[in-house]
Amino acid sequence: MSEPHRSKNGVLTLHGERKQGTEVEEQNAYRMERIYGMFTRSFSLPTTVDAAKVTATYKDGVLEVTVPKIETAKPKKVEIKVA
């Protein structure tokens, strides 16, 4: 699985390759199915994303992409003083 990258136009693009095979052995029969090939997926990112901090991990067949918000986009707590 390749690393994700963000292009200049605010799009996160993932490139990868699937490699999977299923074998079934039965009495007097043998069947093997394969699902494989290259793929590309692209996602438009909002302007509130910190593209420099995008990370991805691949474990046990699951790709997890973390897309953090920039600091100014996060909600802030405001203390309200009662007079």
Phi and psi in radians as a Rosetta constraint file:
Dihedral C 1 N 2 CA 2 C 2 CIRCULARHARMONIC -1.366 0.35
Dihedral N 2 CA 2 C 2 N 3 CIRCULARHARMONIC 2.858 0.35
Dihedral C 2 N 3 CA 3 C 3 CIRCULARHARMONIC -1.315 0.35
Dihedral N 3 CA 3 C 3 N 4 CIRCULARHARMONIC 2.568 0.35
Dihedral C 3 N 4 CA 4 C 4 CIRCULARHARMONIC -1.282 0.35
Dihedral N 4 CA 4 C 4 N 5 CIRCULARHARMONIC 2.720 0.35
Dihedral C 4 N 5 CA 5 C 5 CIRCULARHARMONIC -2.503 0.35
Dihedral N 5 CA 5 C 5 N 6 CIRCULARHARMONIC 2.748 0.35
Dihedral C 5 N 6 CA 6 C 6 CIRCULARHARMONIC -1.973 0.35
Dihedral N 6 CA 6 C 6 N 7 CIRCULARHARMONIC 2.200 0.35
Dihedral C 6 N 7 CA 7 C 7 CIRCULARHARMONIC -1.509 0.35
Dihedral N 7 CA 7 C 7 N 8 CIRCULARHARMONIC 3.063 0.35
Dihedral C 7 N 8 CA 8 C 8 CIRCULARHARMONIC -1.147 0.35
Dihedral N 8 CA 8 C 8 N 9 CIRCULARHARMONIC -0.379 0.35
Dihedral C 8 N 9 CA 9 C 9 CIRCULARHARMONIC -1.640 0.35
Dihedral N 9 CA 9 C 9 N 10 CIRCULARHARMONIC 0.331 0.35
Dihedral C 9 N 10 CA 10 C 10 CIRCULARHARMONIC 1.326 0.35
Dihedral N 10 CA 10 C 10 N 11 CIRCULARHARMONIC 0.597 0.35
Dihedral C 10 N 11 CA 11 C 11 CIRCULARHARMONIC -2.097 0.35
Dihedral N 11 CA 11 C 11 N 12 CIRCULARHARMONIC 2.251 0.35
Dihedral C 11 N 12 CA 12 C 12 CIRCULARHARMONIC -1.599 0.35
Dihedral N 12 CA 12 C 12 N 13 CIRCULARHARMONIC 2.157 0.35
Dihedral C 12 N 13 CA 13 C 13 CIRCULARHARMONIC -2.069 0.35
Dihedral N 13 CA 13 C 13 N 14 CIRCULARHARMONIC 2.262 0.35
Dihedral C 13 N 14 CA 14 C 14 CIRCULARHARMONIC -1.937 0.35
Dihedral N 14 CA 14 C 14 N 15 CIRCULARHARMONIC 2.296 0.35
Dihedral C 14 N 15 CA 15 C 15 CIRCULARHARMONIC -2.086 0.35
Dihedral N 15 CA 15 C 15 N 16 CIRCULARHARMONIC 2.471 0.35
Dihedral C 15 N 16 CA 16 C 16 CIRCULARHARMONIC -2.885 0.35
Dihedral N 16 CA 16 C 16 N 17 CIRCULARHARMONIC -3.104 0.35
Dihedral C 16 N 17 CA 17 C 17 CIRCULARHARMONIC -2.445 0.35
Dihedral N 17 CA 17 C 17 N 18 CIRCULARHARMONIC 2.279 0.35
Dihedral C 17 N 18 CA 18 C 18 CIRCULARHARMONIC -1.593 0.35
Dihedral N 18 CA 18 C 18 N 19 CIRCULARHARMONIC 2.329 0.35
Dihedral C 18 N 19 CA 19 C 19 CIRCULARHARMONIC -2.326 0.35
Dihedral N 19 CA 19 C 19 N 20 CIRCULARHARMONIC 1.849 0.35
Dihedral C 19 N 20 CA 20 C 20 CIRCULARHARMONIC -2.583 0.35
Dihedral N 20 CA 20 C 20 N 21 CIRCULARHARMONIC 2.413 0.35
Dihedral C 20 N 21 CA 21 C 21 CIRCULARHARMONIC -2.443 0.35
Dihedral N 21 CA 21 C 21 N 22 CIRCULARHARMONIC 2.537 0.35
Dihedral C 21 N 22 CA 22 C 22 CIRCULARHARMONIC -2.178 0.35
Dihedral N 22 CA 22 C 22 N 23 CIRCULARHARMONIC 2.214 0.35
Dihedral C 22 N 23 CA 23 C 23 CIRCULARHARMONIC -2.006 0.35
Dihedral N 23 CA 23 C 23 N 24 CIRCULARHARMONIC 2.365 0.35
Dihedral C 23 N 24 CA 24 C 24 CIRCULARHARMONIC -2.254 0.35
Dihedral N 24 CA 24 C 24 N 25 CIRCULARHARMONIC 2.134 0.35
Dihedral C 24 N 25 CA 25 C 25 CIRCULARHARMONIC -1.973 0.35
Dihedral N 25 CA 25 C 25 N 26 CIRCULARHARMONIC 2.109 0.35
Dihedral C 25 N 26 CA 26 C 26 CIRCULARHARMONIC -2.181 0.35
Dihedral N 26 CA 26 C 26 N 27 CIRCULARHARMONIC 3.056 0.35
Dihedral C 26 N 27 CA 27 C 27 CIRCULARHARMONIC -1.085 0.35
Dihedral N 27 CA 27 C 27 N 28 CIRCULARHARMONIC 2.107 0.35
Dihedral C 27 N 28 CA 28 C 28 CIRCULARHARMONIC 1.114 0.35
Dihedral N 28 CA 28 C 28 N 29 CIRCULARHARMONIC 0.324 0.35
Dihedral C 28 N 29 CA 29 C 29 CIRCULARHARMONIC -2.576 0.35
Dihedral N 29 CA 29 C 29 N 30 CIRCULARHARMONIC 2.580 0.35
Dihedral C 29 N 30 CA 30 C 30 CIRCULARHARMONIC -2.458 0.35
Dihedral N 30 CA 30 C 30 N 31 CIRCULARHARMONIC 2.193 0.35
Dihedral C 30 N 31 CA 31 C 31 CIRCULARHARMONIC -2.279 0.35
Dihedral N 31 CA 31 C 31 N 32 CIRCULARHARMONIC 2.391 0.35
Dihedral C 31 N 32 CA 32 C 32 CIRCULARHARMONIC -2.339 0.35
Dihedral N 32 CA 32 C 32 N 33 CIRCULARHARMONIC 2.154 0.35
Dihedral C 32 N 33 CA 33 C 33 CIRCULARHARMONIC -1.960 0.35
Dihedral N 33 CA 33 C 33 N 34 CIRCULARHARMONIC 2.442 0.35
Dihedral C 33 N 34 CA 34 C 34 CIRCULARHARMONIC -2.240 0.35
Dihedral N 34 CA 34 C 34 N 35 CIRCULARHARMONIC 2.339 0.35
Dihedral C 34 N 35 CA 35 C 35 CIRCULARHARMONIC -2.108 0.35
Dihedral N 35 CA 35 C 35 N 36 CIRCULARHARMONIC 1.994 0.35
Dihedral C 35 N 36 CA 36 C 36 CIRCULARHARMONIC -2.673 0.35
Dihedral N 36 CA 36 C 36 N 37 CIRCULARHARMONIC 2.935 0.35
Dihedral C 36 N 37 CA 37 C 37 CIRCULARHARMONIC 2.378 0.35
Dihedral N 37 CA 37 C 37 N 38 CIRCULARHARMONIC 2.889 0.35
Dihedral C 37 N 38 CA 38 C 38 CIRCULARHARMONIC -1.384 0.35
Dihedral N 38 CA 38 C 38 N 39 CIRCULARHARMONIC 2.633 0.35
Dihedral C 38 N 39 CA 39 C 39 CIRCULARHARMONIC -2.555 0.35
Dihedral N 39 CA 39 C 39 N 40 CIRCULARHARMONIC 2.747 0.35
Dihedral C 39 N 40 CA 40 C 40 CIRCULARHARMONIC -2.432 0.35
Dihedral N 40 CA 40 C 40 N 41 CIRCULARHARMONIC 2.338 0.35
Dihedral C 40 N 41 CA 41 C 41 CIRCULARHARMONIC -2.276 0.35
Dihedral N 41 CA 41 C 41 N 42 CIRCULARHARMONIC 2.421 0.35
Dihedral C 41 N 42 CA 42 C 42 CIRCULARHARMONIC -2.195 0.35
Dihedral N 42 CA 42 C 42 N 43 CIRCULARHARMONIC 2.446 0.35
Dihedral C 42 N 43 CA 43 C 43 CIRCULARHARMONIC -2.296 0.35
Dihedral N 43 CA 43 C 43 N 44 CIRCULARHARMONIC 2.315 0.35
Dihedral C 43 N 44 CA 44 C 44 CIRCULARHARMONIC -1.317 0.35
Dihedral N 44 CA 44 C 44 N 45 CIRCULARHARMONIC 2.282 0.35
Dihedral C 44 N 45 CA 45 C 45 CIRCULARHARMONIC -1.723 0.35
Dihedral N 45 CA 45 C 45 N 46 CIRCULARHARMONIC 2.465 0.35
Dihedral C 45 N 46 CA 46 C 46 CIRCULARHARMONIC -1.241 0.35
Dihedral N 46 CA 46 C 46 N 47 CIRCULARHARMONIC 2.831 0.35
Dihedral C 46 N 47 CA 47 C 47 CIRCULARHARMONIC -1.232 0.35
Dihedral N 47 CA 47 C 47 N 48 CIRCULARHARMONIC -0.182 0.35
Dihedral C 47 N 48 CA 48 C 48 CIRCULARHARMONIC -1.497 0.35
Dihedral N 48 CA 48 C 48 N 49 CIRCULARHARMONIC 0.109 0.35
Dihedral C 48 N 49 CA 49 C 49 CIRCULARHARMONIC -1.623 0.35
Dihedral N 49 CA 49 C 49 N 50 CIRCULARHARMONIC 2.415 0.35
Dihedral C 49 N 50 CA 50 C 50 CIRCULARHARMONIC -1.575 0.35
Dihedral N 50 CA 50 C 50 N 51 CIRCULARHARMONIC 1.615 0.35
Dihedral C 50 N 51 CA 51 C 51 CIRCULARHARMONIC -1.070 0.35
Dihedral N 51 CA 51 C 51 N 52 CIRCULARHARMONIC -0.496 0.35
Dihedral C 51 N 52 CA 52 C 52 CIRCULARHARMONIC -1.218 0.35
Dihedral N 52 CA 52 C 52 N 53 CIRCULARHARMONIC -0.304 0.35
Dihedral C 52 N 53 CA 53 C 53 CIRCULARHARMONIC -1.913 0.35
Dihedral N 53 CA 53 C 53 N 54 CIRCULARHARMONIC 0.228 0.35
Dihedral C 53 N 54 CA 54 C 54 CIRCULARHARMONIC -1.208 0.35
Dihedral N 54 CA 54 C 54 N 55 CIRCULARHARMONIC 2.283 0.35
Dihedral C 54 N 55 CA 55 C 55 CIRCULARHARMONIC -2.280 0.35
Dihedral N 55 CA 55 C 55 N 56 CIRCULARHARMONIC 2.795 0.35
Dihedral C 55 N 56 CA 56 C 56 CIRCULARHARMONIC -2.516 0.35
Dihedral N 56 CA 56 C 56 N 57 CIRCULARHARMONIC 2.480 0.35
Dihedral C 56 N 57 CA 57 C 57 CIRCULARHARMONIC -2.293 0.35
Dihedral N 57 CA 57 C 57 N 58 CIRCULARHARMONIC 2.572 0.35
Dihedral C 57 N 58 CA 58 C 58 CIRCULARHARMONIC -2.218 0.35
Dihedral N 58 CA 58 C 58 N 59 CIRCULARHARMONIC 2.044 0.35
Dihedral C 58 N 59 CA 59 C 59 CIRCULARHARMONIC -2.562 0.35
Dihedral N 59 CA 59 C 59 N 60 CIRCULARHARMONIC 2.314 0.35
Dihedral C 59 N 60 CA 60 C 60 CIRCULARHARMONIC 0.924 0.35
Dihedral N 60 CA 60 C 60 N 61 CIRCULARHARMONIC 0.686 0.35
Dihedral C 60 N 61 CA 61 C 61 CIRCULARHARMONIC 1.404 0.35
Dihedral N 61 CA 61 C 61 N 62 CIRCULARHARMONIC 0.156 0.35
Dihedral C 61 N 62 CA 62 C 62 CIRCULARHARMONIC -2.079 0.35
Dihedral N 62 CA 62 C 62 N 63 CIRCULARHARMONIC 2.198 0.35
Dihedral C 62 N 63 CA 63 C 63 CIRCULARHARMONIC -1.674 0.35
Dihedral N 63 CA 63 C 63 N 64 CIRCULARHARMONIC 2.164 0.35
Dihedral C 63 N 64 CA 64 C 64 CIRCULARHARMONIC -2.034 0.35
Dihedral N 64 CA 64 C 64 N 65 CIRCULARHARMONIC 2.074 0.35
Dihedral C 64 N 65 CA 65 C 65 CIRCULARHARMONIC -1.909 0.35
Dihedral N 65 CA 65 C 65 N 66 CIRCULARHARMONIC 2.187 0.35
Dihedral C 65 N 66 CA 66 C 66 CIRCULARHARMONIC -1.816 0.35
Dihedral N 66 CA 66 C 66 N 67 CIRCULARHARMONIC 2.155 0.35
Dihedral C 66 N 67 CA 67 C 67 CIRCULARHARMONIC -2.121 0.35
Dihedral N 67 CA 67 C 67 N 68 CIRCULARHARMONIC 1.616 0.35
Dihedral C 67 N 68 CA 68 C 68 CIRCULARHARMONIC -1.357 0.35
Dihedral N 68 CA 68 C 68 N 69 CIRCULARHARMONIC 2.660 0.35
Dihedral C 68 N 69 CA 69 C 69 CIRCULARHARMONIC -1.417 0.35
Dihedral N 69 CA 69 C 69 N 70 CIRCULARHARMONIC 2.703 0.35
Dihedral C 69 N 70 CA 70 C 70 CIRCULARHARMONIC -1.283 0.35
Dihedral N 70 CA 70 C 70 N 71 CIRCULARHARMONIC 2.725 0.35
Dihedral C 70 N 71 CA 71 C 71 CIRCULARHARMONIC -0.990 0.35
Dihedral N 71 CA 71 C 71 N 72 CIRCULARHARMONIC -0.689 0.35
Dihedral C 71 N 72 CA 72 C 72 CIRCULARHARMONIC -1.222 0.35
Dihedral N 72 CA 72 C 72 N 73 CIRCULARHARMONIC -0.315 0.35
Dihedral C 72 N 73 CA 73 C 73 CIRCULARHARMONIC -1.529 0.35
Dihedral N 73 CA 73 C 73 N 74 CIRCULARHARMONIC -0.249 0.35
Dihedral C 73 N 74 CA 74 C 74 CIRCULARHARMONIC -1.330 0.35
Dihedral N 74 CA 74 C 74 N 75 CIRCULARHARMONIC 2.503 0.35
Dihedral C 74 N 75 CA 75 C 75 CIRCULARHARMONIC -1.159 0.35
Dihedral N 75 CA 75 C 75 N 76 CIRCULARHARMONIC 2.559 0.35
Dihedral C 75 N 76 CA 76 C 76 CIRCULARHARMONIC -2.029 0.35
Dihedral N 76 CA 76 C 76 N 77 CIRCULARHARMONIC 2.538 0.35
Dihedral C 76 N 77 CA 77 C 77 CIRCULARHARMONIC -1.508 0.35
Dihedral N 77 CA 77 C 77 N 78 CIRCULARHARMONIC 2.378 0.35
Dihedral C 77 N 78 CA 78 C 78 CIRCULARHARMONIC -2.100 0.35
Dihedral N 78 CA 78 C 78 N 79 CIRCULARHARMONIC 2.164 0.35
Dihedral C 78 N 79 CA 79 C 79 CIRCULARHARMONIC -1.360 0.35
Dihedral N 79 CA 79 C 79 N 80 CIRCULARHARMONIC 2.320 0.35
Dihedral C 79 N 80 CA 80 C 80 CIRCULARHARMONIC -1.858 0.35
Dihedral N 80 CA 80 C 80 N 81 CIRCULARHARMONIC 2.113 0.35
Dihedral C 80 N 81 CA 81 C 81 CIRCULARHARMONIC -1.662 0.35
Dihedral N 81 CA 81 C 81 N 82 CIRCULARHARMONIC 2.325 0.35
Dihedral C 81 N 82 CA 82 C 82 CIRCULARHARMONIC -1.687 0.35
Dihedral N 82 CA 82 C 82 N 83 CIRCULARHARMONIC 2.230 0.35
